[in-house]
Amino acid sequence: MQTLDWNSYLKPPDISPAEHKAVSGGAFALHRDIIGKLCRILRPRSVVCMGAGYLNDIPLDTFVAGDADIYLVEWIDGITEQAFRHDLVKNLENRFVCLVCQCTGDPKKYCRNYGDEPPSPLRTAKPQDHCENFVPTNGSALCGNYAPGEFPRFLHADVTGGVAGHFARQVGAILGRAQKPQHAFREAVHVSARARANAPLPLADGSIDFITSSMVASQFDFEPYTYFLHNLYLRFGREATERNIDAINAVAGALRDNLFLKQVEAHCREMARLLKPDGRVYFSIEALHRSPPSDHWFYAEIAGKALEIVARHFLFDLDTLPEIIAPARTDMVRGTSIVHSYLLVPKAPPEKTSAQPVLS
């Protein structure tokens, strides 16, 4: 039986970081601005960016300037590393500005070939455009002498704690046993209900000051459901599948809900595990969407379901940066979205009591 395995499905797209940013970078500019403001207020020493992707929403310059330990988590192998190299140096009309050289701590933390020796314990001088070892490569804004430092660390990992992968790796067996498309959907519903979070990030409990999850949960409604659908068409063909559309629609909603809710739950549990007691999470999700040619807005029911889960794990900080509470209208690649953003605080663990029971 012909199927596409999960790792092959998650292959990098055939597009450069520059091309991707030209198409979709503007859609995430709002998140980048908000996260930058939050970091200037909170001054986190450690940052985890969930679903870092092409870094469109990640203010690397702010993180590096603050000398933060940066962890970039992405399940499509290689794209975040490529995006980082692309963003490392900006060419401003032949003025090359390296973000590593804006670091207020030790720049060698981010580039082992930083050229000012010896590094001072605390760099108080005005940041320079680039160090003495800077070498442009082929006239581009990349530095030929860049050598990765201790940070950022690129974690090739599933931000759903393994829920997505646990389900996806069983799709081939589900389709192999199914005689009809609707049979595959019914079994997939049962399998998705048992999907487990079995792959925590390789980071210690309570070790992170600040976590970003900007529009990550919105993607859980599509993957790995779309992966299952892709392989369903390979197994049965689109025409045969659509002939059974009524029977499929009767269970498709349950499959999507199971996968979405399981992933959000594991995602929130993992963020709560990583966060320090006084840490913060920036969390955003699409609440309304409009796609051409329709003039109507559609409510994303997943937003309400996700926030119910978020509220089980976190409290809401509405004061640190009040402006993020306002819904924001954002032009996406395929339509327009109304995005809700929140700053989350970990819930305190239940207090232990040594009180003795009262005997009657």
LINFEN-V211155 format. One record per residue. PSI is psi in degrees with one decimal (999 if undefined). OMEGA is omega in whole degrees, 0 to 359 (NA if undefined). Layout:
# LINFEN-V211155
psi=PSI omega=OMEGA
psi=PSI omega=OMEGA
This chain:
# LINFEN-V211155
psi=133.7 omega=182
psi=117.7 omega=174
psi=159.2 omega=176
psi=121.0 omega=182
psi=160.4 omega=188
psi=-44.0 omega=182
psi=-37.8 omega=177
psi=-34.1 omega=178
psi=-33.8 omega=181
psi=28.3 omega=180
psi=152.2 omega=179
psi=141.3 omega=176
psi=155.2 omega=181
psi=68.9 omega=182
psi=143.6 omega=181
psi=158.3 omega=175
psi=-40.1 omega=181
psi=-42.0 omega=179
psi=-41.9 omega=180
psi=-44.5 omega=180
psi=-34.3 omega=179
psi=-32.1 omega=182
psi=-45.5 omega=191
psi=-4.4 omega=184
psi=-38.5 omega=182
psi=-29.2 omega=182
psi=-21.4 omega=183
psi=7.8 omega=181
psi=-37.3 omega=180
psi=-46.4 omega=181
psi=-39.9 omega=179
psi=-42.2 omega=180
psi=-44.9 omega=181
psi=-46.4 omega=181
psi=-38.6 omega=177
psi=-44.3 omega=178
psi=-43.5 omega=180
psi=-40.9 omega=181
psi=-32.3 omega=177
psi=-27.2 omega=177
psi=-49.0 omega=188
psi=-25.7 omega=182
psi=57.5 omega=182
psi=143.7 omega=176
psi=-17.8 omega=179
psi=137.2 omega=186
psi=134.3 omega=172
psi=125.9 omega=178
psi=108.2 omega=180
psi=135.1 omega=180
psi=50.6 omega=189
psi=-31.7 omega=175
psi=-129.0 omega=180
psi=13.3 omega=175
psi=24.5 omega=180
psi=-29.7 omega=183
psi=8.9 omega=188
psi=115.4 omega=178
psi=75.5 omega=183
psi=-37.6 omega=182
psi=-38.3 omega=179
psi=-42.9 omega=179
psi=-46.4 omega=183
psi=-42.3 omega=179
psi=-33.3 omega=179
psi=3.0 omega=176
psi=36.1 omega=183
psi=149.6 omega=168
psi=117.1 omega=189
psi=127.9 omega=176
psi=120.8 omega=183
psi=115.0 omega=187
psi=126.8 omega=180
psi=140.2 omega=182
psi=-11.4 omega=173
psi=112.4 omega=190
psi=129.7 omega=169
psi=-22.4 omega=188
psi=-34.1 omega=181
psi=-38.0 omega=176
psi=-43.7 omega=179
psi=-43.3 omega=181
psi=-37.5 omega=178
psi=-44.8 omega=178
psi=-36.6 omega=179
psi=-39.3 omega=185
psi=-9.4 omega=188
psi=-41.0 omega=182
psi=133.9 omega=176
psi=139.5 omega=177
psi=101.8 omega=181
psi=85.2 omega=182
psi=56.1 omega=179
psi=16.3 omega=169
psi=109.2 omega=185
psi=120.7 omega=182
psi=115.7 omega=181
psi=127.7 omega=183
psi=-27.3 omega=177
psi=-35.9 omega=183
psi=-2.4 omega=176
psi=-1.7 omega=183
psi=134.7 omega=179
psi=-5.1 omega=176
psi=-128.2 omega=179
psi=109.5 omega=181
psi=-22.7 omega=179
psi=-14.3 omega=175
psi=-30.1 omega=183
psi=-22.4 omega=178
psi=115.7 omega=183
psi=-18.6 omega=181
psi=16.6 omega=175
psi=135.0 omega=197
psi=-4.8 omega=181
psi=114.8 omega=181
psi=142.7 omega=346
psi=154.9 omega=177
psi=136.8 omega=180
psi=153.1 omega=179
psi=-34.3 omega=178
psi=113.4 omega=184
psi=109.5 omega=181
psi=-10.0 omega=180
psi=162.0 omega=178
psi=130.1 omega=180
psi=144.1 omega=179
psi=162.9 omega=179
psi=-46.0 omega=178
psi=163.1 omega=184
psi=176.9 omega=184
psi=-14.5 omega=180
psi=4.9 omega=183
psi=130.7 omega=177
psi=110.3 omega=177
psi=143.9 omega=180
psi=120.4 omega=177
psi=34.8 omega=178
psi=1.7 omega=179
psi=179.1 omega=181
psi=5.0 omega=179
psi=150.8 omega=181
psi=125.2 omega=180
psi=-16.5 omega=181
psi=5.5 omega=180
psi=132.1 omega=175
psi=119.5 omega=185
psi=135.6 omega=175
psi=-158.8 omega=180
psi=-32.0 omega=179
psi=157.5 omega=358
psi=154.7 omega=174
psi=130.5 omega=182
psi=115.3 omega=181
psi=109.2 omega=176
psi=94.5 omega=191
psi=164.7 omega=181
psi=118.1 omega=183
psi=-1.4 omega=174
psi=16.3 omega=179
psi=14.8 omega=179
psi=-4.1 omega=181
psi=-47.9 omega=182
psi=-47.9 omega=181
psi=-37.5 omega=180
psi=-41.5 omega=177
psi=-46.8 omega=187
psi=-35.8 omega=182
psi=-9.7 omega=178
psi=-2.4 omega=183
psi=-42.5 omega=180
psi=-44.6 omega=180
psi=-39.3 omega=178
psi=-48.5 omega=183
psi=-31.1 omega=179
psi=-31.7 omega=181
psi=-20.3 omega=187
psi=138.7 omega=176
psi=-25.6 omega=180
psi=158.6 omega=179
psi=-41.4 omega=182
psi=-30.5 omega=177
psi=-40.2 omega=179
psi=-42.4 omega=179
psi=-43.6 omega=182
psi=-42.8 omega=179
psi=-36.9 omega=180
psi=-34.8 omega=177
psi=-44.8 omega=180
psi=-41.7 omega=180
psi=-42.2 omega=181
psi=-32.1 omega=179
psi=-20.5 omega=181
psi=5.7 omega=180
psi=135.1 omega=187
psi=147.8 omega=171
psi=106.6 omega=186
psi=17.8 omega=183
psi=73.6 omega=177
psi=156.0 omega=177
psi=149.2 omega=182
psi=57.0 omega=180
psi=147.5 omega=185
psi=151.6 omega=174
psi=141.1 omega=173
psi=35.7 omega=186
psi=-3.6 omega=190
psi=135.9 omega=179
psi=-36.3 omega=190
psi=133.7 omega=180
psi=137.9 omega=174
psi=136.3 omega=174
psi=74.3 omega=186
psi=110.9 omega=180
psi=14.3 omega=180
psi=-47.6 omega=182
psi=-29.2 omega=178
psi=-29.0 omega=181
psi=-17.4 omega=180
psi=-20.9 omega=178
psi=-15.5 omega=183
psi=-36.3 omega=181
psi=137.2 omega=6
psi=16.2 omega=179
psi=-45.0 omega=181
psi=-34.2 omega=176
psi=-44.2 omega=177
psi=-45.5 omega=181
psi=-40.4 omega=178
psi=-46.3 omega=181
psi=-28.5 omega=175
psi=-42.2 omega=178
psi=-37.3 omega=177
psi=-36.8 omega=184
psi=-45.9 omega=188
psi=-15.6 omega=185
psi=146.8 omega=182
psi=-40.5 omega=184
psi=-46.4 omega=180
psi=-36.5 omega=179
psi=-44.7 omega=183
psi=-21.3 omega=174
psi=-22.5 omega=180
psi=26.1 omega=190
psi=-35.2 omega=180
psi=-44.5 omega=179
psi=-35.0 omega=179
psi=-44.8 omega=182
psi=-25.8 omega=181
psi=-23.1 omega=183
psi=-11.9 omega=184
psi=-38.7 omega=180
psi=-38.4 omega=179
psi=-38.2 omega=179
psi=-47.2 omega=180
psi=-42.9 omega=180
psi=-46.0 omega=180
psi=-49.1 omega=182
psi=-43.4 omega=181
psi=-51.0 omega=184
psi=-39.3 omega=178
psi=-41.8 omega=181
psi=-43.4 omega=179
psi=-42.2 omega=180
psi=-47.3 omega=180
psi=-37.6 omega=179
psi=-46.9 omega=180
psi=-39.9 omega=180
psi=-38.6 omega=180
psi=-40.8 omega=178
psi=-40.7 omega=179
psi=-36.6 omega=178
psi=-41.3 omega=185
psi=-27.7 omega=192
psi=139.2 omega=171
psi=160.3 omega=181
psi=-29.5 omega=179
psi=18.4 omega=181
psi=175.3 omega=181
psi=152.6 omega=174
psi=129.8 omega=169
psi=118.8 omega=185
psi=126.4 omega=177
psi=153.1 omega=184
psi=148.1 omega=178
psi=128.5 omega=180
psi=-33.2 omega=179
psi=151.2 omega=181
psi=144.7 omega=174
psi=126.3 omega=180
psi=138.0 omega=177
psi=148.3 omega=8
psi=7.1 omega=182
psi=144.0 omega=175
psi=3.6 omega=186
psi=146.8 omega=175
psi=139.6 omega=179
psi=133.4 omega=180
psi=129.2 omega=177
psi=98.1 omega=184
psi=-25.6 omega=181
psi=-25.8 omega=182
psi=-46.3 omega=179
psi=-41.2 omega=179
psi=-40.2 omega=180
psi=-41.7 omega=182
psi=-30.2 omega=175
psi=-40.6 omega=179
psi=-43.2 omega=178
psi=-43.2 omega=183
psi=-20.0 omega=177
psi=-22.0 omega=185
psi=-23.1 omega=188
psi=160.4 omega=166
psi=170.0 omega=185
psi=130.2 omega=177
psi=107.9 omega=182
psi=8.5 omega=188
psi=-29.9 omega=184
psi=-43.4 omega=176
psi=81.1 omega=187
psi=-28.3 omega=185
psi=-21.0 omega=183
psi=-12.1 omega=181
psi=-31.4 omega=183
psi=131.2 omega=176
psi=140.9 omega=183
psi=134.5 omega=177
psi=126.0 omega=185
psi=131.8 omega=175
psi=115.6 omega=179
psi=177.7 omega=181
psi=-38.8 omega=182
psi=67.1 omega=176
psi=-162.5 omega=182
psi=141.3 omega=182
psi=149.4 omega=166
psi=118.2 omega=187
psi=134.2 omega=174
psi=133.5 omega=181
psi=146.7 omega=184
psi=150.6 omega=170
psi=123.1 omega=188
psi=147.3 omega=179
psi=138.4 omega=180
psi=142.4 omega=174
psi=140.5 omega=177
psi=141.4 omega=177
psi=152.2 omega=179
psi=134.9 omega=180
psi=135.3 omega=177
psi=144.5 omega=180
psi=142.3 omega=178
psi=12.5 omega=181
psi=140.1 omega=178
psi=143.6 omega=178
psi=146.3 omega=179
psi=123.1 omega=180
psi=134.3 omega=179
psi=999 omega=NA
